[in-house]
Amino acid sequence: MPKYYIKCGTLELIRSIEHGPIEAAIQALGDTNSNDILDEHFYIDERGMYDYATAKPDTTVITLKKVAKLAGWTLGKDEE
């Protein structure tokens, strides 16, 4: 089972999951708390924790908007 390092703003988690990086991001979103400040993108990689400045060309980058939608969440201005 792959181990994913997930970063989005101050949220930094490590998850072992079979279903890939998108599912890892959805699970990480569910583990947020009131102290987390989320960024516009999730950075998911099997080699370590990366962000916008350190991401490798093959790091999976998924928008917060897409992850929230897949998780069934609505963000402040997304109520269309």
C-alpha positions as CSV (number, residue, x, y, z in Angstrom):
1,M,0.0,0.0,0.0
2,P,1.6,3.3,-1.0
3,K,2.4,6.0,1.6
4,Y,1.5,9.5,0.5
5,Y,2.8,12.8,1.9
6,I,0.0,15.4,1.7
7,K,0.5,19.1,2.1
8,C,-2.0,22.0,1.7
9,G,-1.1,25.2,3.5
10,T,-0.4,24.3,7.2
11,L,-2.0,20.9,6.8
12,E,0.7,18.2,6.6
13,L,-0.3,14.5,6.8
14,I,1.1,11.1,5.8
15,R,-1.5,8.5,4.7
16,S,-1.2,4.9,3.5
17,I,-4.0,4.3,1.1
18,E,-4.6,2.0,-1.9
19,H,-6.8,4.3,-4.0
20,G,-4.3,6.9,-5.1
21,P,-3.4,10.5,-4.4
22,I,-6.9,12.0,-4.9
23,E,-8.4,9.8,-2.3
24,A,-5.5,10.6,0.0
25,A,-6.3,14.3,-0.4
26,I,-10.0,13.8,0.3
27,Q,-9.1,11.9,3.5
28,A,-6.6,14.6,4.5
29,L,-9.3,17.3,4.0
30,G,-11.5,15.4,6.4
31,D,-8.8,15.5,9.0
32,T,-8.5,19.3,9.0
33,N,-9.2,21.2,12.2
34,S,-9.8,24.9,13.1
35,N,-6.1,25.6,13.3
36,D,-5.4,24.6,9.7
37,I,-5.0,27.2,7.0
38,L,-5.5,25.6,3.6
39,D,-3.8,26.7,0.4
40,E,-5.2,26.7,-3.1
41,H,-3.6,23.4,-3.9
42,F,-2.9,20.0,-2.4
43,Y,0.6,18.6,-3.1
44,I,0.7,14.8,-2.8
45,D,3.9,12.8,-3.3
46,E,5.3,9.4,-2.2
47,R,8.8,10.7,-1.7
48,G,8.2,13.5,0.9
49,M,6.4,16.7,1.8
50,Y,6.4,19.3,-0.9
51,D,4.7,22.7,-1.5
52,Y,4.5,25.2,-4.4
53,A,8.2,26.1,-4.1
54,T,9.7,22.6,-3.7
55,A,7.3,20.3,-5.7
56,K,8.9,18.1,-8.3
57,P,7.6,17.9,-11.9
58,D,5.8,14.7,-11.1
59,T,4.3,15.7,-7.8
60,T,0.5,15.4,-7.9
61,V,-1.1,18.8,-7.6
62,I,-4.8,19.0,-7.1
63,T,-6.8,22.2,-6.4
64,L,-8.5,22.6,-3.1
65,K,-11.7,23.4,-5.0
66,K,-11.6,20.0,-6.7
67,V,-10.8,18.0,-3.6
68,A,-13.6,19.8,-1.6
69,K,-16.1,19.1,-4.4
70,L,-15.2,15.4,-4.5
71,A,-15.5,15.2,-0.7
72,G,-18.9,16.7,-0.9
73,W,-17.9,20.0,0.7
74,T,-18.8,23.5,-0.4
75,L,-16.4,26.4,0.0
76,G,-17.5,29.9,0.9
77,K,-18.0,31.3,-2.6
78,D,-18.7,28.0,-4.4
79,E,-22.4,27.9,-3.6
80,E,-23.7,28.1,-7.2
